[in-house]
Amino acid sequence: MHPAPSVIVFTTLSGLGFGLLFWLGIDTSPATGLIAFVFAFALAVGGLVSSTFHLGHPERAMRALTQWRTSWLSREGVCAIAALVVMGLYAAALIFAGAHIALLGWLGALLCLATVFTTSMIYTQLATIPRWNTPLTPALFLALSLAGGALLSGRITMALGLLCLAGVIQLGWWIRGDTAFANSGTDLGTATGLGGRGEVRSMAHPHTSPNYLMREFVFVVGRKHALKLRVIALGLMIVLPVVLLLAPFHHVLAVIAVLSHLAGVAVSRWLFFAQAEHTVGLYYGMR
């Protein structure tokens, strides 16, 4: 699929924001400062707002909340609003009243995880994109969210373990994804229903000029470029932060680790969409 910047920003920032809110919610001895919560809410809300720019009619975004029974997008919106409201109440009680309502914090933390999970399921459910259609997709989203949140909240030991776990899942996701389209058994014959008559091949593209489907769902990344970007993503997202966390603590190194992780996740998300391999590409001879 075409990697729209708004979607990359949304999945990157909101994942980190809700991951940070999760750790703030389950903290047994939380700090009463305002900065951590403001930063977490800024990331989460900023990511959610950026996602509306990819909608054809952003002014109708609230209508998506009414389809929560059948739509993962709607469930994501409901969970996100619930998480922000509950965590907002938890933070307000903690900061302005000095009251640590642990139950409220845990509820908000679970809703934050539910938000990240529902976001991942928007993509996981799509059988038309075999690379996404795997339980590894929600596992990857959750692992990166928790790892990023632990890193941002200064939980060094937890961040190290979760970063390594996220790196393993990311590698597994890439390895499995490279053969997912071929293993799905989908080709031009199954797509047209004519496979029973023999080999089906396209004589000409369905359209003489680029159209919406080609712009949105057919995007090809060269193997060499994809490999380089994967190395960059893994290096920035996992390797460099781990190395910096293992070094003697220094605030400058901590900031670099966070920025490196954020940049790496953004590159990983770009690849996530750019290598999506939607089956509609079969009709255009690009799969």
N, C-alpha and C positions, 0 to 999 in steps of 0.2 A: 504494500500500500504506500501511497505518497506520504512521507513523514511530515505532517503539518507541524510547524513550530509550536502552535498553541497546545497541541496534544502532548508533545514532548515535555513542554514546560509543566503542563498539568500533572502528568503521571510522575514526573520527577519531584516537583515541589510538594505536591499533596502527599506523596508517599513518605517523604522525609518529615513533613509537618505532623502528620498523624502518627508516625513512628515516635517522634519526640513527645507528643501529647500522651502516648501510651505509657512511656517511662515516667513522665511527670505524674500520671494518674495512679500508678502503683507504688510510687515512692513512699516508703514507710516513715521517712523523716524528711518531708519535703521542705525546701526553702520557701520562704514567704515573699521572695522578691518577685517583681513584676516582669523583669526582662525575659526570663526563660519562657514564660507563658505568652508574652507578646510576640516573641520570635516564632514560637510554634504555631500560634494562630495566624501569623502573617504568612508563613509558608503554606499552611493548609488552605486558608482562604484565598491566598494569591493563586495557588494551583487551581482551585475550583473556579475562580473567576476567569482564569485564562482559558479554561475549557469551553466557555460559552462563545468564544470568538470563532470556534470551529463550527458552530451551529449556523444553519441557514437563516434562522430567525431567533437570535439571542433573546429577544423580548418575550419569547414563548417558552423559555427554559423551565419556568415553574410548572408548566403543564406536564412535563415529563414525570413529575412526582406522583401523578394520579395512576400510573400504570405499574405500581409496585408488585402487583400479583403476578405479572408475566414478564416484566422487563428488568434486567439486571442494571440497566442505566437508571431506571427509576429507583430501584432498591439502593443504588449507590447514593443518589441524592437524599433519600430519606435517612439513610445511615449517617451521612455526612452532617446533615442538619442536626440530627439527634446527638451525635458525638460532640459537635461544637457547642450546642446548648448545655449539655450535661457537664462538659469540661469547663465551660464558661462559669457555670454555677459553682463548680468545685473550686476553680481558681479564685472567684470572687469571695467565697467563704474563707478560703485560706489566706488571701492577701489582705482583705479589708476587715475581716472579723477574727482572724487568727484561729479559725476553726478548721481542723483537719477532719473532713468527713470521708473516711477511708472507703466506705461503701460506694459513695458517689464517684470517687476517683476510680475505683475498679470498674464500675459500670461504664464510665466514660472511656476507660482504656479498652474495654471489650468492644465498645461501639467504634472506636478508632480502628481496631483490627478488622471489624466487620466492614468498615468503609473501604479499607485497602483490599479486602477479599472480594467485595462486590465489584470494585473497579477492575480487578483482574478477571473476574468472571464475564465481564462484557466482551473480552477477547477470547477467553477460554472456550466459551460456548459455540464459537463459530466453526462449524465443521467445514465451511468453505475455505478456511485458512488452516490447513493441517499443522503448520508449524506452531500455531497458538493453541490448537485443540488438544491439550495435554494437562494433567494435574500438575506438571512442573511449572506451568505459568503462574497459578496462584501461589505456589511454594516460593517461586522467585520473587514475586511482588512482596510477599510477606517478609521474606528473609532480608531483602534490601531495605524495606521500611524499618524493620526492627534494628538492623545493623546501623543504619543511618541515624535512627533516633538515639541508640545507645552511644554512638560517636558524638552526636551533638550535645548529649546530656552529660558527657564526661565519664561514662561508665567504661573504663578502659578494658577491664578483663572481659566484660560481657561483649563489648564491641569487637575485640579481637576474635572471640569465638564465633560470633555471628557473621563477621566479615568473611572469615574462612569458609563458613557454611554457605554463605551467599555465593562465594566464588565457585565452590564445588557445584552448586545447583545451576549457576550460570553456564559453566562448562558443559554440564549434562544437558542443559536446555539447548545449547548450540549444537552439540553432537547429535542429539535426537532430532532436532529440527532440520538438519541438513538432508536427512533422508525421509522426512515426514511426508513430503508431497508425493514422492515416488512410492512410498509404502502405502499411501492412501488408496492406490489403485484407480485414481481418477485420471482420465485422459480425454482426448477429444471424442473418443467413441462413447464413453459413458456419459459425457456431458451432453451429447446430442441424442443419445439413445440409439445410435446407428452402429454401435460396436459389434453387434451380432452379425452384421453383413460383411465384416472384414475390417481391415485397417482403414481408419478414417483420417484424412489429412485435409488441411485447409488449402483451398486454391487461391483464395483472396481474403483480405481482411474484411470484416463486416462493415467497416466504415472507411471512407477515403481520407478522412482527416481526424485528428485527435478529438475525443469526446470526453464526457464526464467520467465514464468507467475507466478509460485509459489514464486519465489524469489522477484519479483517486485510488485505483486498485491495481494498476500495472506499473510497477517500479522495479527496475533491475539494477542490482549492485554487482559489479564485477567481483570475481572470487578473490583476486589480489587485494582489492580495496577493502573487501569485507574482512579478510584476514588481518590486515593492518589495523582496521578500526577495532576489531575484537581485542587485539593485543593492547591497543591504546586504552580501550574501555576497562579491561581487566587490570591493567597496570595502574590507572588512575583511581579506579573504583575500589580495588582490593589491595593490591601489592604495596603501593606507596603508603596508604594509610596504615597498613599493618606494620611496615618498617618504621614509620614515624612514631607509632604507638609503643613500639618496643624500645625506642631510644629514651634516654632520660627526659622526663617531662619538661616541656617548655611551652609557654602559651603560643609562641610563634609557630612552633611545630604542630601544635593542636589545630590552629587556624588553617595551616597548609593542608593538614590531613582532611579536615572537613571540606575545604574547597576542592581538593583533589577528588574526594569521594563524590561530591556533587557533580563535578565535570564528567567523571567516569560514568555515573548513572545516566547522565544526559546522552552521552555517546552510545551507551548500551540501549537506551530507549529509542534513539534514532535508528539503530540497527533493527530493533524489535519491529518497527513499522516498515522500514525500507526493505527488509527481507521477508515480508509477510507471505508472499506468493499466493495471492488470491486465485482461486480456480478460474475466475472470469478471464484471466490471461490466456487460457487455452484457446479461446476464440480468436485471439490476435496473434497466435503463433509465438507467444513470448513465455511459454512454460515448457 
